[in-house]
Amino acid sequence: MNMDSLKKYMLPPGPILSLTLIGLMLLSGLLYYRAIKIQRFLEPAFAISEPRIQFTQSVNDLLVSEFGDGDVKGIRFRGGSIFVDQSLLLESAHHDNNSGGGIIEKLSRVFLAALHDPDMRGHISLILVSAKFRISRDPGLNRSMRSRMQQLADMVLNALYTADPRLERYYGGYFAASALPVNARSGEEGWIEFRIVPTERMHIEVLQRLEKYVH
């Protein structure tokens, strides 16, 4: 087939350009429509998460100011909780040494700063100090472990109060200590958790932010 024969089946440049522009317009319209749908999903999702994100960031800022922004052996930060290896806190409770005592003092300053801030305090319902123990099929063993871990949780909370008595004097109603059972796969056995439980105010703020999306 020669070139003259091929030219019979080729569109002239004008229609090709028109079809290209139409295709680009359709593609732009499709992308715009999908962007609008994504935005409509992301806006309420962000409204739901923003109050918690802001509160978590405020807590993280306090933690960084005391512990630095690097990894600290025996301490993990996760969500609204601080996990500390039991051995460090046992040393703190029994001996005023540089390792455990320093950690207890830093934690006490973090909680005092959070509770002293009216905005942050308004979002805190409870700071639960919990000692974790592995649950078993032996009820007697579970009762014994629960009793031991409850004593440990109480000891850690009292160590916090001793490190800074203002915590108990002014904000004692915000603290509680408890023994909590966990399964073997949780990875939390042997850790003390300091969990910051949010108030209903945070949920109210979420509802207020979502109000404009339901009309």
C-alpha positions in Angstrom: 0.0 0.0 0.0 1.5 3.3 -1.1 1.4 6.6 0.7 -1.5 8.0 -1.4 -3.6 5.0 -0.3 -2.7 5.6 3.4 -3.7 9.2 3.1 -7.3 8.2 2.3 -7.6 6.7 5.8 -5.8 9.5 7.7 -7.8 12.3 9.4 -6.7 15.8 8.6 -4.9 17.7 11.4 -8.0 19.8 12.3 -10.3 16.9 13.4 -7.4 15.2 15.2 -6.7 18.3 17.3 -10.4 18.7 18.0 -10.7 15.1 19.2 -7.6 15.5 21.3 -9.0 18.6 23.0 -12.3 16.9 23.6 -10.5 13.9 25.2 -8.5 16.2 27.4 -11.6 18.0 28.5 -13.4 14.7 29.4 -10.3 13.5 31.3 -10.1 16.8 33.2 -13.8 16.6 34.0 -13.4 13.0 35.3 -10.4 14.0 37.4 -12.2 17.0 38.8 -15.2 14.9 39.7 -13.1 12.4 41.5 -11.2 15.1 43.3 -14.5 16.5 44.6 -15.6 13.1 45.8 -12.3 12.6 47.6 -12.5 16.1 49.1 -16.0 15.4 50.4 -14.7 12.3 52.1 -11.5 13.8 53.5 -13.1 16.9 55.0 -15.3 15.1 57.5 -12.6 12.5 58.1 -10.2 15.3 59.0 -12.9 17.0 61.1 -13.3 13.8 63.1 -9.5 13.3 63.6 -8.4 16.9 64.1 -9.3 17.4 67.8 -7.5 14.1 68.8 -4.6 14.9 66.5 -4.1 18.3 68.2 -4.4 16.9 71.7 -2.0 14.0 70.9 0.5 16.5 69.4 0.3 18.6 72.6 1.1 15.5 74.7 3.9 14.5 72.3 5.4 18.0 72.7 5.5 17.6 76.4 7.1 14.2 76.1 9.7 15.4 73.7 10.5 18.3 76.1 11.3 15.8 78.8 12.6 12.7 77.0 13.9 14.2 73.8 12.9 13.3 70.3 15.0 10.1 70.0 14.2 6.5 71.2 14.5 6.0 75.0 15.3 2.5 76.1 12.4 1.0 78.1 9.9 3.6 77.1 7.4 3.6 74.2 4.9 6.2 73.2 1.8 5.0 71.4 -1.3 7.1 70.7 -2.6 8.4 74.0 -0.5 6.1 76.1 3.0 5.9 77.6 4.5 2.5 78.2 7.4 2.1 80.6 9.3 -1.1 81.4 8.3 -2.4 84.8 11.9 -2.9 85.9 12.6 0.8 85.5 9.7 1.8 87.6 10.4 -0.8 90.2 13.8 0.7 90.6 12.2 4.1 90.9 9.7 2.9 93.6 12.3 1.2 95.8 15.4 3.3 95.1 15.9 7.0 94.2 18.5 6.3 91.5 19.3 8.2 88.4 17.5 5.8 86.0 14.1 5.1 87.5 13.9 8.3 89.6 14.6 10.4 86.5 11.9 8.7 84.6 9.3 9.1 87.3 10.2 12.8 87.7 10.0 13.4 84.0 6.6 11.7 83.9 5.3 13.7 86.8 6.4 16.9 85.0 4.6 15.8 81.8 1.3 15.1 83.6 1.6 18.2 85.8 2.1 20.4 82.7 -0.8 18.7 80.9 -3.2 19.1 83.8 -2.0 22.7 84.6 -3.0 23.7 81.0 -6.7 24.5 81.1 -7.2 23.5 77.4 -5.4 20.2 77.8 -7.0 19.5 81.2 -10.5 20.0 79.6 -9.7 17.0 77.3 -8.5 14.7 80.1 -11.0 12.5 81.9 -8.5 10.2 83.6 -4.8 9.2 83.6 -4.9 5.4 84.3 -1.8 3.8 85.6 -2.1 0.1 84.8 0.1 -2.9 85.4 -0.4 -5.7 82.9 -0.4 -9.4 83.7 -0.9 -12.4 81.5 -4.3 -14.0 81.9 -4.3 -17.8 82.4 -6.8 -20.6 82.7 -6.0 -20.9 86.4 -8.5 -18.7 88.4 -6.3 -18.9 91.5 -3.2 -17.8 89.6 -5.1 -15.0 88.0 -6.3 -13.7 91.4 -2.8 -13.8 92.7 -1.3 -12.0 89.7 -4.1 -9.4 89.8 -3.3 -8.7 93.5 0.4 -8.3 92.8 -0.1 -6.1 89.8 -2.6 -3.9 91.6 0.0 -3.3 94.3 2.6 -2.5 91.7 0.2 0.0 90.0 -0.5 1.6 93.3 3.2 1.8 94.1 4.0 3.5 90.7 1.2 6.0 91.2 2.4 6.8 94.7 5.9 7.3 93.3 4.5 9.9 90.9 2.8 11.7 93.8 6.1 11.6 95.7 8.0 13.0 92.8 5.7 16.0 92.7 3.1 16.3 95.5 1.1 18.8 93.5 -0.2 16.0 91.3 -2.0 14.5 94.3 -2.8 17.8 96.0 -4.4 19.5 93.0 -5.1 16.8 90.5 -5.5 13.6 92.5 -9.0 13.1 91.1 -7.6 12.6 87.6 -5.5 9.6 88.5 -6.4 5.9 89.1 -4.3 2.7 89.3 -5.4 -0.7 88.1 -4.2 -4.2 87.3 -5.3 -5.2 83.7 -5.1 -8.7 82.2 -3.7 -9.2 78.8 -3.1 -12.1 76.5 0.3 -13.5 75.6 0.2 -12.1 72.1 -0.4 -8.4 73.1 3.2 -7.8 73.9 2.2 -5.6 76.8 3.1 -7.9 79.6 5.9 -6.5 81.7 5.0 -2.9 80.9 3.3 -0.2 82.9 0.9 1.8 80.9 0.0 5.5 81.6 -3.2 5.9 79.5 -4.7 9.4 79.0 -8.4 8.8 78.7 -10.2 11.7 76.8 -13.3 13.4 78.1 -16.6 13.8 76.3 -15.6 17.3 75.4 -13.4 15.9 72.6 -16.4 13.9 71.2 -18.5 17.1 71.4 -16.0 19.0 69.4 -16.0 16.3 66.8 -19.8 16.5 66.5 -19.6 20.3 66.2 -17.1 20.0 63.4 -19.3 17.5 61.6 -22.4 19.6 61.9 -21.8 21.5 58.7 -21.6 18.3 56.7 -25.0 17.0 57.6 -27.1 19.8 56.2 
